[in-house]
Amino acid sequence: MTTPRRVFLLSPAHCGGERAGLLFRTDADFDLARRVRRPPGVPLGEVFSFLSGLYFRGKLAYAEAFAAPPPGVAPVYVITPNEGLRRADELVDLARLRAFSRVDIDADDVRYHRPLRRTRAASPPRSTRPARSCCSAASPPASTSIRSGKRWGSGFASPPTSSAAVT
C-alpha cells in the first residue's frame, strides 16, 4: 500500500501585533530576537509560531508529523502576508518580517493576494485531485487552513518546488 502524498499549506500569522513588536525592539535580548537580527535568520515557521503562539505552533507540529510530500517538494508551506507561499523552513530576517508587518492578511488587499496568486500560478500541477478541506482519522487534511473573508487556505494543491519559483 502506498502512502498518500500530503503537502500542508498553513494560514499566515499576523506580523504587526504585540509579539512582533517584541522582535522589532532594538533592546530585545531573547534568543529569537537575536537570531532574527543576524544572518542567516530564523525559519519562517519558528517566527510565525512565536507571533501567534500555540495556534500556529500546533498547526506546524501537525503538518510536520503528517506530511508526506512527493520527491523534491517541501512538506510544509506557509502563506505569507506579502510573498505568497513560502517554505516553513525558509530563513527570514528582521527586514522581511517588517515587510510582512506592513501588509494586512486581507483577500481584498492586492499586496496580499497578488503574490499568493502568482505563487499558485508558478506552481506546476502535481495532481488532478483537488485538495481536501476535511479529512478522516486515516487521512489527515492537505491543509490546516480554512477559507474565510480574511484568509486563503485549502484549495492550493500545488506548492512551489522551491523558493526560486516565486519572483
DSSP file (Angstrom, degrees, kcal/mol; ACC not computed):
  #  RESIDUE AA STRUCTURE BP1 BP2  ACC     N-H-->O    O-->H-N    N-H-->O    O-->H-N    TCO  KAPPA ALPHA  PHI   PSI    X-CA   Y-CA   Z-CA
    1    1 A M              0   0    0      0, 0.0     2,-0.3     0, 0.0     0, 0.0   0.000 360.0 360.0 360.0 129.8    0.0    0.0    0.0
    2    2 A T        -     0   0    0      1,-0.1     3,-0.0     3,-0.0     0, 0.0  -0.602 360.0-116.5 -86.1 144.5    1.4    3.4   -1.0
    3    3 A T        -     0   0    0     -2,-0.3     2,-0.1     1,-0.1    -1,-0.1  -0.636  34.9-114.8 -76.4 130.7    1.4    6.3    1.4
    4    4 A P        -     0   0    0      0, 0.0     2,-0.3     0, 0.0    -1,-0.1  -0.395  31.1-113.1 -65.2 144.0   -0.7    9.1    0.1
    5    5 A R        -     0   0    0     -2,-0.1     2,-0.4    62,-0.1    62,-0.1  -0.617  38.8-178.8 -78.8 134.2    1.2   12.3   -0.7
    6    6 A R  B     +A   68   0A   0     62,-1.6    62,-2.2    -2,-0.3     2,-0.4  -0.987  14.2 178.6-140.0 128.0    0.5   15.3    1.5
    7    7 A V        -     0   0    0     -2,-0.4     2,-0.4    60,-0.2    69,-0.2  -0.995  23.4-140.0-123.2 133.3    1.8   18.8    1.5
    8    8 A F  E     -b   76   0B   0     67,-2.5    69,-3.0    -2,-0.4     2,-0.5  -0.763  10.5-162.9-101.5 140.2    0.5   21.2    4.0
    9    9 A L  E     -bc  77 143B   0    133,-0.5   135,-0.9    -2,-0.4   136,-0.6  -0.983  15.4-156.8-117.6 118.4   -0.3   24.9    3.5
   10   10 A L  E     -b   78   0B   0     67,-2.9    69,-2.9    -2,-0.5   135,-0.0  -0.792  17.7-116.6-103.1 138.4   -0.6   26.9    6.7
   11   11 A S        -     0   0    0     -2,-0.4   142,-0.1    67,-0.2    -1,-0.1  -0.277  44.4 -93.3 -65.6 156.6   -2.5   30.1    7.0
   12   12 A P        -     0   0    0      0, 0.0     2,-0.3     0, 0.0    68,-0.1  -0.226  27.2-127.4 -75.8 160.1   -0.5   33.2    7.9
   13   13 A A        -     0   0    0     66,-0.2     2,-0.4    43,-0.0    36,-0.1  -0.796  33.2-103.5 -98.9 147.6    0.3   34.7   11.2
   14   14 A H        -     0   0    0     -2,-0.3     3,-0.4     1,-0.1     6,-0.2  -0.595  34.3-170.0 -70.3 124.5   -0.4   38.4   11.9
   15   15 A C  S    S+     0   0    0     -2,-0.4    86,-0.3    88,-0.3    -1,-0.1   0.266  73.0  61.6-104.4  10.6    3.0   40.1   11.8
   16   16 A G  S    S+     0   0    0     84,-0.1    -1,-0.2    87,-0.1    -2,-0.0   0.200  82.6 102.9-119.7  16.1    2.1   43.5   13.1
   17   17 A G  S  > S-     0   0    0     -3,-0.4     4,-2.0     1,-0.0    84,-0.0  -0.034  89.3 -77.5 -90.8-166.9    0.9   42.6   16.6
   18   18 A E  H  > S+     0   0    0      1,-0.2     4,-1.2     2,-0.2    33,-0.0   0.876 127.0  51.0 -61.8 -42.0    2.3   42.8   20.1
   19   19 A R  H  > S+     0   0    0     32,-0.3     4,-1.2     1,-0.2     3,-0.3   0.891 108.8  51.6 -66.4 -38.4    4.5   39.8   19.8
   20   20 A A  H  > S+     0   0    0      1,-0.2     4,-2.0     2,-0.2     3,-0.3   0.896 103.5  60.1 -62.6 -38.6    6.0   41.2   16.5
   21   21 A G  H  X S+     0   0    0     -4,-2.0     4,-1.2     1,-0.2    -1,-0.2   0.844  99.2  56.9 -57.3 -34.5    6.7   44.4   18.4
   22   22 A L  H  < S+     0   0    0     -4,-1.2     3,-0.3    -3,-0.3    -1,-0.2   0.906 107.8  46.9 -63.4 -40.8    8.9   42.5   20.8
   23   23 A L  H  < S+     0   0    0     -4,-1.2    -2,-0.2    -3,-0.3    -1,-0.2   0.840 110.0  53.9 -69.3 -32.5   11.0   41.3   17.9
   24   24 A F  H  < S+     0   0    0     -4,-2.0    -1,-0.2    -5,-0.1    -2,-0.2   0.704  82.3 106.8 -75.9 -19.9   11.3   44.8   16.4
   25   25 A R    ><  -     0   0    0     -4,-1.2     3,-1.4    -3,-0.3    -3,-0.0  -0.409  66.2-145.4 -63.3 128.5   12.5   46.3   19.7
   26   26 A T  T 3  S+     0   0    0      1,-0.3    -1,-0.2    -2,-0.2    -4,-0.0   0.769  99.1  52.2 -67.1 -24.4   16.2   47.1   19.4
   27   27 A D  T 3  S+     0   0    0      2,-0.0    -1,-0.3     0, 0.0     2,-0.2   0.366  76.8 127.3 -93.9   6.3   16.8   46.3   23.0
   28   28 A A    <   +     0   0    0     -3,-1.4    -5,-0.0    -6,-0.1    -6,-0.0  -0.460  32.8 179.4 -65.0 128.6   15.1   42.8   22.8
   29   29 A D        +     0   0    0     -2,-0.2     2,-0.2     4,-0.1    -1,-0.1  -0.032  34.9 114.8-126.8  31.4   17.6   40.3   24.2
   30   30 A F  S  > S-     0   0    0      1,-0.1     4,-2.2    -7,-0.0     3,-0.2  -0.675  78.0-101.2 -99.3 162.6   15.9   37.0   23.9
   31   31 A D  H  > S+     0   0    0     -2,-0.2     4,-2.5     1,-0.2     5,-0.2   0.861 117.7  46.1 -51.5 -52.2   17.2   34.2   21.7
   32   32 A L  H  > S+     0   0    0      1,-0.2     4,-2.5     2,-0.2    -1,-0.2   0.907 112.1  51.7 -62.0 -42.4   14.7   34.5   18.8
   33   33 A A  H  > S+     0   0    0     -3,-0.2     4,-0.8     1,-0.2    -1,-0.2   0.901 111.8  47.1 -61.7 -41.0   15.1   38.3   18.7
   34   34 A R  H  X S+     0   0    0     -4,-2.2     4,-0.6     1,-0.2     3,-0.4   0.924 114.4  46.5 -66.1 -43.7   18.9   38.0   18.5
   35   35 A R  H >< S+     0   0    0     -4,-2.5     3,-0.8     1,-0.2     6,-0.4   0.853 107.5  55.2 -69.8 -34.9   18.8   35.3   15.8
   36   36 A V  H 3< S+     0   0    0     -4,-2.5    58,-1.6     1,-0.2    -1,-0.2   0.730 105.3  56.5 -71.4 -19.4   16.3   37.1   13.6
   37   37 A R  H 3< S+     0   0    0     -4,-0.8    -1,-0.2    -3,-0.4    -2,-0.2   0.649 105.4  54.5 -84.0 -16.9   18.6   40.1   13.5
   38   38 A R  S X< S-     0   0    0     -3,-0.8     3,-1.3    -4,-0.6     0, 0.0  -0.880  94.4 -58.1-123.6 152.5   21.6   38.3   12.2
   39   39 A P  T 3  S+     0   0    0      0, 0.0    -2,-0.1     0, 0.0    -3,-0.0  -0.351 113.4  24.0 -63.2 145.6   22.3   36.2    9.1
   40   40 A P  T 3  S-     0   0    0      0, 0.0     2,-0.2     0, 0.0    -4,-0.1  -0.993  94.8-150.1 -90.9   1.3   21.1   33.7    8.1
   41   41 A G    <   -     0   0    0     -3,-1.3    52,-0.2    -6,-0.4    -5,-0.1  -0.682  25.7 -63.1 104.2-161.4   17.9   34.4   10.0
   42   42 A V  E     -E   92   0C   0     50,-2.4    50,-2.8    -2,-0.2     5,-0.1  -0.949  54.3 -89.5-130.9 144.8   15.3   32.1   11.5
   43   43 A P  E >>  -E   91   0C   0      0, 0.0     4,-2.0     0, 0.0     3,-0.6  -0.300  34.9-126.9 -55.6 136.7   13.0   29.6    9.9
   44   44 A L  H 3> S+     0   0    0     46,-2.8     4,-2.9    43,-0.3     5,-0.3   0.876 108.8  55.9 -52.3 -44.0    9.7   31.2    8.9
   45   45 A G  H 3> S+     0   0    0     43,-3.0     4,-1.9     1,-0.2    -1,-0.3   0.868 106.9  49.7 -60.1 -37.6    7.7   28.5   10.8
   46   46 A E  H <> S+     0   0    0     -3,-0.6     4,-1.9    42,-0.4    -1,-0.2   0.912 112.0  47.5 -68.2 -42.2    9.6   29.3   14.0
   47   47 A V  H  X S+     0   0    0     -4,-2.0     4,-2.4     1,-0.2    -2,-0.2   0.944 113.8  46.6 -63.7 -47.6    8.9   33.1   13.7
   48   48 A F  H  X S+     0   0    0     -4,-2.9     4,-2.3     1,-0.2     8,-0.2   0.842 108.2  57.2 -65.8 -31.9    5.2   32.6   12.9
   49   49 A S  H  X S+     0   0    0     -4,-1.9     4,-1.2    -5,-0.3     8,-0.3   0.909 109.7  45.3 -62.9 -40.6    5.0   30.1   15.9
   50   50 A F  H  < S+     0   0    0     -4,-1.9    -2,-0.2     2,-0.2    -1,-0.2   0.920 112.1  52.1 -66.1 -43.4    6.3   32.9   18.1
   51   51 A L  H  < S+     0   0    0     -4,-2.4   -32,-0.3     1,-0.2    -2,-0.2   0.882 124.7  23.8 -64.4 -39.6    4.0   35.5   16.6
   52   52 A S  H >< S-     0   0    0     -4,-2.3     3,-1.0     1,-0.3     4,-0.3   0.385  95.2-154.4-112.6   5.2    0.8   33.5   17.0
   53   53 A G  T 3X  -     0   0    0     -4,-1.2     4,-2.2     1,-0.2     3,-0.3  -0.274  64.5  -1.2  67.3-140.4    1.7   31.2   19.8
   54   54 A L  H 3> S+     0   0    0      1,-0.2     4,-2.6     2,-0.2     5,-0.2   0.795 124.5  65.0 -61.0 -32.0    0.1   27.9   20.4
   55   55 A Y  H <> S+     0   0    0     -3,-1.0     4,-1.6     2,-0.2    -1,-0.2   0.963 113.0  30.1 -58.1 -56.6   -2.3   28.2   17.4
   56   56 A F  H  > S+     0   0    0     -3,-0.3     4,-2.9    -4,-0.3     5,-0.2   0.895 117.1  58.5 -71.9 -39.4    0.4   28.3   14.7
   57   57 A R  H  X S+     0   0    0     -4,-2.2     4,-2.4    -8,-0.3    -1,-0.2   0.892 107.4  48.1 -57.1 -40.9    2.8   26.0   16.7
   58   58 A G  H  X S+     0   0    0     -4,-2.6     4,-2.3    -5,-0.2    -1,-0.2   0.909 111.8  48.6 -66.9 -42.6    0.1   23.3   16.8
   59   59 A K  H  X S+     0   0    0     -4,-1.6     4,-2.6    -5,-0.2    -2,-0.2   0.918 113.2  48.2 -62.7 -42.7   -0.6   23.6   13.1
   60   60 A L  H  X S+     0   0    0     -4,-2.9     4,-2.7     2,-0.2     5,-0.2   0.917 111.3  49.2 -65.5 -43.7    3.1   23.4   12.3
   61   61 A A  H  X S+     0   0    0     -4,-2.4     4,-1.9    -5,-0.2    -1,-0.2   0.912 113.0  47.9 -62.0 -42.5    3.7   20.4   14.5
   62   62 A Y  H  X S+     0   0    0     -4,-2.3     4,-2.1     2,-0.2    -2,-0.2   0.936 112.8  48.2 -62.6 -47.6    0.7   18.6   13.0
   63   63 A A  H  X S+     0   0    0     -4,-2.6     4,-1.6     1,-0.2    -2,-0.2   0.913 111.7  49.0 -61.8 -43.9    1.9   19.4    9.5
   64   64 A E  H  < S+     0   0    0     -4,-2.7    -1,-0.2     1,-0.2    -2,-0.2   0.859 113.0  48.8 -65.2 -34.2    5.4   18.3   10.1
   65   65 A A  H  < S+     0   0    0     -4,-1.9    -2,-0.2    -5,-0.2    -1,-0.2   0.858 121.9  31.0 -73.1 -35.7    4.2   15.0   11.7
   66   66 A F  H  < S+     0   0    0     -4,-2.1    -2,-0.2    -5,-0.1    -1,-0.2   0.439  86.7 119.6-107.9  -0.7    1.8   14.0    8.9
   67   67 A A     <  +     0   0    0     -4,-1.6   -60,-0.2    -5,-0.2     9,-0.1  -0.374  28.3 172.7 -66.9 143.6    3.4   15.5    5.8
   68   68 A A  B     -A    6   0A   0    -62,-2.2   -62,-1.6     7,-0.2   -61,-0.1  -0.528  17.4-176.3-146.7  71.0    4.3   13.0    3.0
   69   69 A P        -     0   0    0      0, 0.0     3,-0.1     0, 0.0   -62,-0.1  -0.269  30.0-104.8 -74.2 157.8    5.4   15.2    0.1
   70   70 A P    >   -     0   0    0      0, 0.0     3,-1.7     0, 0.0    56,-0.0  -0.361  59.9 -70.4 -69.2 162.3    6.4   13.9   -3.3
   71   71 A P  T 3  S+     0   0    0      0, 0.0     3,-0.1     0, 0.0     0, 0.0  -0.256 121.7  19.3 -55.7 137.8   10.2   14.0   -4.0
   72   72 A G  T 3  S+     0   0    0      1,-0.2     2,-0.4    -3,-0.1     0, 0.0   0.480 101.9 104.8  82.9   3.0   11.6   17.5   -4.5
   73   73 A V  S <  S-     0   0    0     -3,-1.7    -1,-0.2    89,-0.0    88,-0.1  -0.950  72.4-118.5-119.5 136.4    8.7   19.2   -2.7
   74   74 A A        -     0   0    0     -2,-0.4     3,-0.1    86,-0.4   -66,-0.0  -0.350  18.6-131.7 -67.1 152.0    8.9   20.7    0.8
   75   75 A P  S    S+     0   0    0      0, 0.0   -67,-2.5     0, 0.0     2,-0.4   0.811  86.2  33.7 -75.8 -29.5    6.4   19.2    3.3
   76   76 A V  E     -b    8   0B   0    -69,-0.2    12,-2.3    -9,-0.1    13,-0.4  -0.991  60.5-176.2-136.8 131.2    5.1   22.4    4.7
   77   77 A Y  E     -bD   9  87B   0    -69,-3.0   -67,-2.9    -2,-0.4     2,-0.4  -0.916  13.5-148.0-120.9 151.1    4.4   25.8    3.1
   78   78 A V  E     -bD  10  86B   0      8,-3.6     8,-2.4    -2,-0.3     2,-0.6  -0.957  15.5-128.8-120.2 136.8    3.2   29.0    4.9
   79   79 A I  E     - D   0  85B   0    -69,-2.9   -66,-0.2    -2,-0.4     6,-0.2  -0.756  32.4-158.2 -80.9 122.2    1.0   31.7    3.3
   80   80 A T  E  >  - D   0  84B   0      4,-2.5     4,-0.5    -2,-0.6    36,-0.1  -0.639  24.9-115.8-100.8 160.5    2.8   35.0    4.0
   81   81 A P  T  4 S+     0   0    0      0, 0.0    25,-0.2     0, 0.0    35,-0.1   0.796 107.1   5.5 -64.8 -28.1    1.3   38.4    4.0
   82   82 A N  T  4 S+     0   0    0      2,-0.1    30,-0.0    33,-0.1    22,-0.0   0.381 125.0  55.8-140.8   6.2    3.2   39.7    1.0
   83   83 A E  T  4 S-     0   0    0      1,-0.4     2,-0.1    32,-0.0    29,-0.1   0.247  87.4-134.3-125.3  11.8    5.3   36.9   -0.6
   84   84 A G  E  <  -D   80   0B   0     -4,-0.5    -4,-2.5    28,-0.2    -1,-0.4  -0.408  68.3  -0.1  70.4-146.8    2.7   34.2   -1.3
   85   85 A L  E    S+D   79   0B   0     30,-0.3     2,-0.3    -6,-0.2    -6,-0.2  -0.631  71.3 174.7 -81.1 131.0    3.6   30.6   -0.4
   86   86 A R  E     -D   78   0B   0     -8,-2.4    -8,-3.6    -2,-0.4     2,-0.1  -0.963  37.9 -95.8-132.9 151.5    7.0   30.1    1.2
   87   87 A R  E >   -D   77   0B   0     -2,-0.3     3,-1.4   -10,-0.2   -43,-0.3  -0.387  27.9-131.1 -63.7 141.5    8.6   27.0    2.7
   88   88 A A  T 3  S+     0   0    0    -12,-2.3   -43,-3.0     1,-0.3   -42,-0.4   0.777 109.2  51.2 -65.2 -25.7    8.1   26.8    6.5
   89   89 A D  T 3  S+     0   0    0    -13,-0.4    -1,-0.3   -45,-0.2     2,-0.2   0.404  82.0 119.7 -93.3   3.3   11.9   26.1    6.8
   90   90 A E    <   -     0   0    0     -3,-1.4   -46,-2.8   -47,-0.1     2,-0.3  -0.473  68.8-117.0 -68.4 137.0   12.9   29.1    4.7
   91   91 A L  E     -E   43   0C   0    -48,-0.2     2,-0.3    -2,-0.2   -50,-0.1  -0.573  33.2-173.6 -81.0 135.8   15.0   31.6    6.7
   92   92 A V  E     -E   42   0C   0    -50,-2.8   -50,-2.4    -2,-0.3     2,-0.2  -0.941   6.1-156.8-126.5 150.0   13.7   35.1    7.3
   93   93 A D     >  -     0   0    0     -2,-0.3     4,-2.1   -52,-0.2   -56,-0.2  -0.569  40.0 -88.9-115.8-177.5   15.3   38.1    8.9
   94   94 A L  H  > S+     0   0    0    -58,-1.6     4,-2.5     1,-0.2     5,-0.2   0.857 122.6  57.5 -63.9 -36.5   14.0   41.2   10.6
   95   95 A A  H  > S+     0   0    0      2,-0.2     4,-2.0     1,-0.2    -1,-0.2   0.920 109.6  44.6 -61.7 -43.6   13.8   43.2    7.3
   96   96 A R  H  > S+     0   0    0      2,-0.2     4,-2.5     1,-0.2    -1,-0.2   0.895 111.5  53.4 -67.7 -38.9   11.4   40.6    5.8
   97   97 A L  H  X S+     0   0    0     -4,-2.1     4,-2.0     2,-0.2    -2,-0.2   0.900 107.9  50.6 -62.4 -40.0    9.4   40.4    9.0
   98   98 A R  H  X S+     0   0    0     -4,-2.5     4,-0.8     2,-0.2    -1,-0.2   0.912 109.7  50.6 -62.3 -41.8    9.0   44.2    8.9
   99   99 A A  H >< S+     0   0    0     -4,-2.0     3,-0.8     1,-0.2     4,-0.2   0.903 109.0  51.6 -63.3 -40.4    7.8   43.9    5.3
  100  100 A F  H >< S+     0   0    0     -4,-2.5     3,-1.6     1,-0.2   -85,-0.3   0.906 105.0  57.4 -58.7 -41.4    5.3   41.2    6.3
  101  101 A S  H 3< S+     0   0    0     -4,-2.0    -1,-0.2     1,-0.3    -2,-0.2   0.681  96.8  62.6 -68.3 -17.5    4.0   43.5    9.1
  102  102 A R  T << S+     0   0    0     -3,-0.8     2,-0.5    -4,-0.8    -1,-0.3   0.502  94.4  71.7 -85.5  -3.7    3.1   46.2    6.6
  103  103 A V  S <  S-     0   0    0     -3,-1.6   -88,-0.3    -4,-0.2     2,-0.2  -0.951  75.9-135.3-120.4 128.0    0.5   44.1    4.8
  104  104 A D        -     0   0    0     -2,-0.5     2,-1.7     1,-0.1     5,-0.1  -0.485  23.8-118.1 -74.3 146.9   -2.9   43.1    6.1
  105  105 A I        +     0   0    0     -2,-0.2     2,-0.4     7,-0.1    -1,-0.1  -0.688  68.3 135.2 -83.2  87.5   -4.0   39.5    5.7
  106  106 A D    >   -     0   0    0     -2,-1.7     3,-2.1   -25,-0.2     7,-0.4  -0.974  58.3-143.8-146.4 121.1   -6.9   40.5    3.7
  107  107 A A  T 3  S+     0   0    0     42,-0.9    43,-0.1    -2,-0.4    -1,-0.1   0.717 104.5  56.8 -59.6 -20.9   -8.2   38.9    0.4
  108  108 A D  T 3  S+     0   0    0     41,-0.3     2,-0.7     4,-0.0    -1,-0.3   0.586  85.6  93.1 -85.7 -10.4   -9.1   42.4   -0.8
  109  109 A D    X>  -     0   0    0     -3,-2.1     4,-2.5     1,-0.2     3,-1.5  -0.757  65.3-154.9 -88.4 115.3   -5.6   43.8   -0.4
  110  110 A V  H 3> S+     0   0    0     -2,-0.7     4,-2.1     1,-0.3    -1,-0.2   0.797  93.4  62.8 -60.2 -29.9   -3.7   43.4   -3.6
  111  111 A R  H 34 S+     0   0    0      1,-0.2    -1,-0.3     2,-0.2    -8,-0.1   0.768 112.8  37.1 -67.3 -23.7   -0.4   43.3   -1.7
  112  112 A Y  H <> S+     0   0    0     -3,-1.5     4,-1.1    -6,-0.3   -28,-0.2   0.892 122.9  37.3 -89.4 -51.6   -1.6   40.1   -0.1
  113  113 A H  H  X S+     0   0    0     -4,-2.5     4,-2.6    -7,-0.4     5,-0.2   0.813 106.8  62.6 -81.1 -28.5   -3.5   38.3   -2.8
  114  114 A R  H  X S+     0   0    0     -4,-2.1     4,-2.7    -5,-0.3     5,-0.2   0.958 107.1  43.0 -63.1 -50.4   -1.3   39.1   -5.9
  115  115 A P  H  > S+     0   0    0      0, 0.0     4,-2.5     0, 0.0   -30,-0.3   0.880 114.5  52.6 -61.5 -34.7    1.8   37.3   -4.5
  116  116 A L  H  X S+     0   0    0     -4,-1.1     4,-2.1   -32,-0.2   -31,-0.2   0.928 112.0  44.1 -65.7 -44.5   -0.3   34.4   -3.4
  117  117 A R  H  X S+     0   0    0     -4,-2.6     4,-2.7     2,-0.2    -1,-0.2   0.895 112.9  52.1 -65.9 -39.9   -1.9   34.1   -6.8
  118  118 A R  H  X S+     0   0    0     -4,-2.7     4,-2.0    -5,-0.2    -2,-0.2   0.913 109.6  49.5 -63.5 -42.5    1.5   34.4   -8.5
  119  119 A T  H  X S+     0   0    0     -4,-2.5     4,-0.6     2,-0.2    -1,-0.2   0.923 112.6  47.5 -60.8 -44.8    2.9   31.7   -6.3
  120  120 A R  H >< S+     0   0    0     -4,-2.1     3,-0.9     1,-0.2    -2,-0.2   0.909 111.9  49.7 -63.7 -42.5    0.0   29.4   -7.2
  121  121 A A  H 3< S+     0   0    0     -4,-2.7    -1,-0.2     1,-0.2    -2,-0.2   0.824 108.0  54.2 -66.6 -31.5    0.3   30.2  -10.9
  122  122 A A  H 3< S+     0   0    0     -4,-2.0    -1,-0.2    -5,-0.2    -2,-0.2   0.589  89.4  96.3 -78.3  -9.7    4.0   29.4  -10.8
  123  123 A S  S << S-     0   0    0     -3,-0.9    35,-0.1    -4,-0.6     3,-0.1  -0.699  76.4-130.2 -86.4 123.1    3.4   26.0   -9.3
  124  124 A P        -     0   0    0      0, 0.0     2,-0.1     0, 0.0    -2,-0.1  -0.455  34.6 -98.1 -68.2 142.8    3.2   23.1  -11.7
  125  125 A P        +     0   0    0      0, 0.0     3,-0.1     0, 0.0    33,-0.1  -0.377  39.9 179.6 -61.7 135.8    0.2   20.9  -11.3
  126  126 A R        +     0   0    0      1,-0.3     2,-0.3     3,-0.1    32,-0.1   0.594  63.9  10.5-109.4 -18.8    1.0   17.8   -9.3
  127  127 A S        -     0   0    0      2,-0.1    -1,-0.3     1,-0.1    30,-0.1  -0.994  52.2-138.8-158.8 151.7   -2.3   16.1   -9.2
  128  128 A T  S    S+     0   0    0     -2,-0.3    -1,-0.1    -3,-0.1     0, 0.0   0.559  81.8  97.6 -89.3  -9.2   -5.7   16.3  -10.8
  129  129 A R  S    S-     0   0    0      1,-0.1    -3,-0.1    28,-0.1    -2,-0.1  -0.647  78.8-124.1 -79.1 131.4   -7.3   15.6   -7.4
  130  130 A P        -     0   0    0      0, 0.0     2,-0.1     0, 0.0    -2,-0.1  -0.373  31.1 -96.9 -71.3 154.0   -8.4   18.7   -5.6
  131  131 A A        -     0   0    0     24,-0.1     2,-0.3     1,-0.1    26,-0.1  -0.420  40.7-126.4 -65.7 145.3   -7.1   19.5   -2.1
  132  132 A R        -     0   0    0      1,-0.1    10,-0.7    -2,-0.1    11,-0.4  -0.731  15.7-163.0 -96.5 145.5   -9.4   18.4    0.6
  133  133 A S  S    S+     0   0    0     -2,-0.3     2,-0.3     8,-0.1    -1,-0.1   0.457  78.3  34.9-103.9  -2.5  -10.6   20.7    3.3
  134  134 A C        -     0   0    0      6,-0.1     2,-0.3     8,-0.0     8,-0.2  -0.901  69.9-172.0-140.2 172.3  -11.7   18.0    5.7
  135  135 A C        -     0   0    0     -2,-0.3     2,-0.2     6,-0.1    -2,-0.0  -0.936  23.1-114.4-155.0 172.8  -10.5   14.5    6.5
  136  136 A S  B >   -F  139   0D   0      3,-0.8     3,-1.1    -2,-0.3     0, 0.0  -0.666  45.0-101.6-105.4 170.5  -11.0   11.2    8.2
  137  137 A A  T 3  S+     0   0    0      1,-0.3    -1,-0.0    -2,-0.2     0, 0.0   0.811 123.3  55.5 -62.6 -28.3   -8.7   10.0   11.0
  138  138 A A  T 3  S+     0   0    0      1,-0.2    -1,-0.3     2,-0.0    -3,-0.0   0.664 114.6  38.0 -78.7 -16.2   -7.0    7.7    8.5
  139  139 A S  B <  S-F  136   0D   0     -3,-1.1    -3,-0.8     0, 0.0    -1,-0.2  -0.806  79.6-148.2-140.8  95.3   -6.1   10.6    6.2
  140  140 A P        -     0   0    0      0, 0.0    -6,-0.1     0, 0.0    -4,-0.1  -0.145  37.2 -86.5 -59.8 159.3   -5.1   14.0    7.6
  141  141 A P        -     0   0    0      0, 0.0    -8,-0.1     0, 0.0    -6,-0.1  -0.230  20.8-131.2 -69.1 156.6   -6.0   17.1    5.7
  142  142 A A  S    S+     0   0    0    -10,-0.7  -133,-0.5    -8,-0.2     2,-0.3   0.558  94.9  27.7 -80.0  -9.1   -3.9   18.5    2.9
  143  143 A S  B     -c    9   0B   0    -11,-0.4    -1,-0.2  -135,-0.2  -133,-0.1  -0.991  54.7-158.3-151.6 142.5   -4.2   21.9    4.6
  144  144 A T  S    S+     0   0    0   -135,-0.9     2,-0.2    -2,-0.3  -134,-0.1   0.312  73.0  95.0 -99.3   8.3   -4.8   23.2    8.1
  145  145 A S        -     0   0    0   -136,-0.6     9,-0.4  -135,-0.0     2,-0.3  -0.531  59.4-153.3 -94.0 162.9   -6.1   26.5    6.7
  146  146 A I        -     0   0    0     -2,-0.2     2,-0.5     7,-0.1    -2,-0.1  -0.919  20.2-113.0-128.5 159.3   -9.7   27.5    6.0
  147  147 A R        +     0   0    0     -2,-0.3     2,-0.3     5,-0.1     5,-0.2  -0.787  49.9 141.1 -91.6 135.3  -11.2   29.9    3.6
  148  148 A S        -     0   0    0      3,-2.0   -41,-0.1    -2,-0.5     5,-0.1  -0.868  68.9 -79.7-151.6-175.0  -12.8   33.0    5.0
  149  149 A G  S    S+     0   0    0     -2,-0.3   -42,-0.9     1,-0.2   -41,-0.3   0.701 130.0  34.3 -65.8 -17.9  -13.1   36.6    4.2
  150  150 A K  S    S+     0   0    0    -44,-0.2     2,-0.3     1,-0.1    -1,-0.2   0.684 114.9  49.6-110.2 -23.9   -9.6   37.2    5.7
  151  151 A R        -     0   0    0    -45,-0.1    -3,-2.0  -140,-0.1     2,-0.4  -0.895  57.9-149.0-126.9 150.0   -7.6   34.0    5.0
  152  152 A W        +     0   0    0     -2,-0.3    -5,-0.1    -5,-0.2    -6,-0.1  -0.918  37.7 137.4-109.9 139.3   -6.8   31.8    2.0
  153  153 A G    >   +     0   0    0      1,-0.5     3,-0.8    -2,-0.4    -7,-0.1  -0.155  41.2  31.0-145.8-120.0   -6.2   28.2    2.6
  154  154 A S  T 3  S+     0   0    0     -9,-0.4    -1,-0.5     1,-0.2   -21,-0.1  -0.141  92.9  66.4 -58.0 149.3   -7.1   24.8    1.2
  155  155 A G  T 3   +     0   0    0    -23,-0.1     2,-1.1    -3,-0.1    -1,-0.2   0.156  69.2 102.2 119.8 -14.8   -7.5   24.7   -2.5
  156  156 A F    <   +     0   0    0     -3,-0.8    -1,-0.1     1,-0.2    -4,-0.0  -0.751  43.7 167.8 -97.4  86.1   -3.9   25.5   -3.4
  157  157 A A        +     0   0    0     -2,-1.1    -1,-0.2     1,-0.2  -150,-0.1   0.630  57.6  59.2 -79.3 -14.0   -3.0   21.9   -4.2
  158  158 A S        -     0   0    0     -3,-0.1    -1,-0.2   -35,-0.1   -35,-0.1  -0.817  66.1-169.4-124.1  93.6    0.4   22.6   -5.8
  159  159 A P        -     0   0    0      0, 0.0   -39,-0.0     0, 0.0  -150,-0.0  -0.349  39.9 -87.7 -72.5 161.0    3.0   24.4   -3.7
  160  160 A P        -     0   0    0      0, 0.0   -86,-0.4     0, 0.0   -37,-0.1  -0.339  27.9-131.9 -65.8 151.9    6.1   25.7   -5.5
  161  161 A T  S    S+     0   0    0      1,-0.2     2,-0.3   -88,-0.1   -87,-0.1   0.697  86.2   0.9 -79.7 -18.3    9.0   23.3   -5.8
  162  162 A S  S >  S-     0   0    0    -89,-0.1     3,-1.7     1,-0.0     4,-0.2  -0.977  76.0-104.4-157.9 165.7   11.5   25.8   -4.4
  163  163 A S  G >  S+     0   0    0     -2,-0.3     3,-1.4     1,-0.3    -1,-0.0   0.731 114.1  71.8 -67.1 -18.8   11.6   29.4   -3.2
  164  164 A A  G 3  S+     0   0    0      1,-0.3    -1,-0.3     3,-0.0    -3,-0.0   0.666  81.0  74.0 -68.9 -15.3   13.1   30.3   -6.6
  165  165 A A  G <  S+     0   0    0     -3,-1.7     2,-0.5     2,-0.0    -1,-0.3   0.678  87.6  70.7 -71.6 -15.9    9.7   29.7   -8.2
  166  166 A V    <         0   0    0     -3,-1.4   -47,-0.1    -4,-0.2    -1,-0.0  -0.892 360.0 360.0-106.1 126.4    8.4   33.0   -6.6
  167  167 A T              0   0    0     -2,-0.5    -1,-0.1   -52,-0.1    -3,-0.0   0.406 360.0 360.0-110.6 360.0    9.7   36.3   -8.0
